[in-house]
Amino acid sequence: MIGELIAEASLCKPVSGTISRTHGTNRNGFPFGATTTTVSKEVGNQYWKVVFTDSDGETHESFARELVLENYGADDKILPTFKCDYVDF
């Protein structure tokens, strides 16, 4: 991930790069395979590309203006951040 430093913080807001997460799914309480979500954005692109791939290899694509994480159980949403390791790179 490439990020933009947040003023007066050691955290960055992601502006480009790729992140992927695989998680198990279930149906009626029983394990039912896995889904992989990949979010990517090239430098200069306006939107993040979101690709969902299920355990059968079927993919679904969509686009997002920004990355937002849902804080389940709360009424708020938070922008994802990460620790900037190489600020002057």
Backbone as CSV, one residue per row, in Angstrom:
resi,resn,N_x,N_y,N_z,CA_x,CA_y,CA_z,C_x,C_y,C_z
1,MET,0.831,-1.173,0.000,0.000,0.000,0.000,0.884,1.248,0.000
2,ILE,0.463,2.236,-0.727,1.099,3.550,-0.719,0.109,4.486,-0.056
3,GLY,0.600,5.281,0.893,-0.300,6.131,1.644,0.101,7.581,1.656
4,GLU,-0.843,8.380,2.091,-0.655,9.812,2.267,-0.645,10.074,3.760
5,LEU,0.412,10.717,4.239,0.564,10.959,5.671,-0.569,11.832,6.197
6,ILE,-1.156,11.408,7.297,-2.198,12.192,7.964,-1.503,13.191,8.868
7,ALA,-1.874,14.457,8.762,-1.222,15.530,9.510,-1.150,15.208,10.995
8,GLU,0.022,15.437,11.586,0.280,15.274,13.014,-0.006,13.850,13.506
9,ALA,0.243,12.862,12.651,0.021,11.469,13.040,1.097,10.615,12.392
10,SER,1.249,9.413,12.889,2.176,8.480,12.256,1.408,7.477,11.402
11,LEU,0.206,7.853,11.005,-0.641,6.995,10.198,-0.801,7.562,8.799
12,CYS,-1.049,6.667,7.847,-1.281,7.057,6.469,-2.670,6.628,6.025
13,LYS,-3.233,7.411,5.133,-4.476,7.053,4.459,-4.070,6.373,3.155
14,PRO,-4.585,5.173,2.855,-4.186,4.496,1.628,-4.647,5.270,0.396
15,VAL,-3.737,5.429,-0.591,-4.089,6.116,-1.825,-3.904,5.230,-3.059
16,SER,-3.108,4.163,-2.933,-2.981,3.198,-4.018,-2.356,1.921,-3.485
17,GLY,-2.403,0.879,-4.303,-1.846,-0.406,-3.899,-2.888,-1.495,-3.938
18,THR,-2.552,-2.642,-3.342,-3.444,-3.797,-3.346,-3.449,-4.447,-1.974
19,ILE,-4.640,-4.835,-1.547,-4.787,-5.590,-0.308,-5.802,-6.694,-0.576
20,SER,-5.559,-7.867,0.000,-6.426,-9.011,-0.235,-6.703,-9.716,1.084
21,ARG,-7.919,-10.247,1.217,-8.302,-10.949,2.439,-9.174,-12.146,2.062
22,THR,-8.844,-13.288,2.629,-9.644,-14.495,2.410,-10.310,-14.873,3.723
23,HIS,-11.591,-15.148,3.660,-12.302,-15.543,4.876,-13.257,-16.680,4.554
24,GLY,-13.465,-17.519,5.547,-14.373,-18.647,5.399,-15.815,-18.195,5.351
25,THR,-16.611,-18.941,4.624,-18.042,-18.664,4.577,-18.777,-19.884,5.119
26,ASN,-20.022,-19.682,5.485,-20.812,-20.818,5.940,-22.236,-20.680,5.441
27,ARG,-22.900,-21.794,5.408,-24.291,-21.835,4.979,-25.035,-22.639,6.028
28,ASN,-26.034,-22.052,6.632,-26.817,-22.704,7.683,-25.929,-23.182,8.830
29,GLY,-24.874,-22.435,9.119,-24.010,-22.771,10.238,-22.917,-23.775,9.936
30,PHE,-22.812,-24.217,8.674,-21.788,-25.196,8.300,-20.774,-24.552,7.353
31,PRO,-19.492,-24.925,7.476,-18.474,-24.364,6.574,-18.848,-24.603,5.109
32,PHE,-18.637,-23.581,4.286,-19.067,-23.664,2.890,-18.034,-23.053,1.941
33,GLY,-16.770,-23.191,2.209,-15.758,-22.650,1.301,-15.188,-21.341,1.797
34,ALA,-14.628,-20.591,0.875,-13.979,-19.336,1.234,-14.227,-18.292,0.157
35,THR,-14.179,-17.051,0.560,-14.304,-15.926,-0.351,-13.067,-15.056,-0.193
36,THR,-12.494,-14.647,-1.317,-11.350,-13.742,-1.284,-11.786,-12.394,-1.832
37,THR,-11.492,-11.350,-1.093,-11.784,-9.989,-1.515,-10.457,-9.295,-1.779
38,THR,-10.307,-8.746,-2.965,-9.102,-8.020,-3.328,-9.491,-6.606,-3.716
39,VAL,-8.835,-5.639,-3.093,-9.078,-4.227,-3.376,-7.782,-3.641,-3.902
40,SER,-7.846,-2.965,-5.054,-6.626,-2.414,-5.634,-6.902,-1.087,-6.329
41,LYS,-5.845,-0.288,-6.404,-5.938,1.005,-7.077,-4.544,1.390,-7.552
42,GLU,-4.424,1.740,-8.815,-3.164,2.207,-9.366,-3.038,3.708,-9.106
43,VAL,-1.809,4.189,-9.016,-1.571,5.621,-8.865,-2.224,6.337,-10.047
44,GLY,-2.997,7.354,-9.763,-3.668,8.116,-10.812,-5.082,7.668,-11.105
45,ASN,-5.469,6.451,-10.690,-6.855,6.004,-10.890,-7.771,6.725,-9.923
46,GLN,-8.995,6.961,-10.354,-9.967,7.639,-9.505,-10.636,6.688,-8.516
47,TYR,-10.839,5.426,-8.911,-11.593,4.491,-8.088,-10.761,3.284,-7.669
48,TRP,-11.142,2.686,-6.540,-10.595,1.408,-6.084,-11.395,0.312,-6.787
49,LYS,-10.707,-0.720,-7.292,-11.369,-1.869,-7.896,-11.514,-2.939,-6.823
50,VAL,-12.722,-3.454,-6.666,-13.012,-4.467,-5.654,-13.425,-5.743,-6.384
51,VAL,-12.708,-6.838,-6.110,-13.010,-8.120,-6.754,-13.283,-9.155,-5.668
52,PHE,-14.456,-9.785,-5.752,-14.826,-10.869,-4.850,-14.700,-12.171,-5.629
53,THR,-13.974,-13.143,-5.088,-13.821,-14.451,-5.725,-14.295,-15.516,-4.747
54,ASP,-15.281,-16.315,-5.170,-15.788,-17.348,-4.264,-15.005,-18.646,-4.458
55,SER,-15.340,-19.636,-3.665,-14.596,-20.903,-3.677,-14.748,-21.668,-4.993
56,ASP,-15.744,-21.314,-5.804,-15.917,-21.934,-7.121,-15.135,-21.199,-8.206
57,GLY,-14.447,-20.121,-7.832,-13.683,-19.343,-8.798,-14.490,-18.274,-9.510
58,GLU,-15.761,-18.138,-9.157,-16.604,-17.112,-9.763,-16.237,-15.757,-9.185
59,THR,-16.127,-14.748,-10.038,-15.733,-13.417,-9.568,-16.833,-12.399,-9.827
60,HIS,-16.853,-11.394,-8.964,-17.757,-10.260,-9.085,-16.910,-9.014,-8.866
61,GLU,-17.037,-8.036,-9.753,-16.239,-6.827,-9.657,-17.121,-5.614,-9.418
62,SER,-16.574,-4.661,-8.688,-17.237,-3.379,-8.484,-16.160,-2.322,-8.250
63,PHE,-16.558,-1.097,-8.141,-15.626,0.001,-7.915,-16.081,0.824,-6.724
64,ALA,-15.118,1.428,-6.023,-15.423,2.235,-4.832,-14.636,3.544,-4.890
65,ARG,-15.240,4.626,-4.413,-14.565,5.923,-4.383,-13.490,5.989,-3.311
66,GLU,-13.760,5.354,-2.163,-12.788,5.347,-1.073,-12.966,4.084,-0.243
67,LEU,-11.937,3.758,0.528,-12.022,2.604,1.407,-12.661,3.037,2.716
68,VAL,-13.697,2.347,3.115,-14.380,2.626,4.375,-14.639,1.291,5.062
69,LEU,-14.352,1.223,6.350,-14.611,0.013,7.119,-15.865,0.209,7.945
70,GLU,-16.709,-0.777,7.949,-17.900,-0.745,8.787,-17.516,-1.156,10.197
71,ASN,-17.945,-0.414,11.171,-17.720,-0.747,12.571,-18.996,-1.434,13.049
72,TYR,-19.059,-2.759,12.857,-20.278,-3.502,13.149,-20.715,-3.319,14.598
73,GLY,-22.008,-3.106,14.757,-22.561,-2.898,16.087,-22.573,-1.429,16.485
74,ALA,-22.019,-0.583,15.635,-22.003,0.855,15.910,-22.591,1.568,14.692
75,ASP,-22.929,2.824,14.879,-23.527,3.606,13.796,-22.493,4.378,12.991
76,ASP,-21.212,4.140,13.242,-20.202,4.930,12.555,-19.394,4.095,11.571
77,LYS,-18.742,4.803,10.669,-17.837,4.188,9.717,-16.482,4.849,9.912
78,ILE,-15.420,4.091,9.706,-14.085,4.657,9.875,-13.279,4.459,8.605
79,LEU,-12.447,5.432,8.286,-11.554,5.294,7.152,-10.384,4.432,7.581
80,PRO,-9.976,3.499,6.751,-8.838,2.660,7.121,-7.543,3.464,7.107
81,THR,-6.675,3.141,8.018,-5.358,3.765,8.074,-4.335,2.683,8.343
82,PHE,-3.076,3.000,8.135,-2.013,2.072,8.463,-0.795,2.859,8.901
83,LYS,0.103,2.205,9.616,1.307,2.849,10.118,2.269,3.067,8.958
84,CYS,2.750,4.294,8.837,3.688,4.643,7.764,5.091,4.278,8.181
85,ASP,5.690,3.316,7.503,7.052,2.897,7.826,8.104,3.770,7.158
86,TYR,7.850,4.209,5.949,8.842,4.982,5.184,8.226,6.311,4.756
87,VAL,8.196,7.263,5.665,7.520,8.528,5.437,8.182,9.331,4.322
88,ASP,9.515,9.374,4.259,10.212,10.182,3.257,10.730,9.362,2.091
89,PHE,10.113,8.234,1.801,10.573,7.338,0.766,10.329,7.932,-0.599
